[in-house]
């Protein structure tokens, strides 16, 4: 019998609360998502409903290069930032290091 861990429940609860805000997951949750197949599947499912086309994964270097532009746009319009920079938004869900940089 598979049981859902406390971390998985925390990710699921955060996703339910934050769906409308379009904000990336906090760094501590991104680290869990990057290692948990159940949570990765849940995030990919959510992304598929929010983004018009599949997004190709990017490297941390590519994310960091565009992160400033993403954050600047996100401050005024989070949904527009997600739509203009979907690869950044997705990357922040799966990379705890970049999510931590984003948070700082």
Secondary structure as GFF3:
##gff-version 3
##sequence-region A 1 104
A	DSSP	alpha_helix	6	18	.	.	.	ID=ss1
A	DSSP	alpha_helix	27	35	.	.	.	ID=ss2
A	DSSP	alpha_helix	37	50	.	.	.	ID=ss3
A	DSSP	alpha_helix	60	76	.	.	.	ID=ss4
A	DSSP	alpha_helix	78	84	.	.	.	ID=ss5
A	DSSP	alpha_helix	86	94	.	.	.	ID=ss6
A	DSSP	alpha_helix	96	103	.	.	.	ID=ss7
###
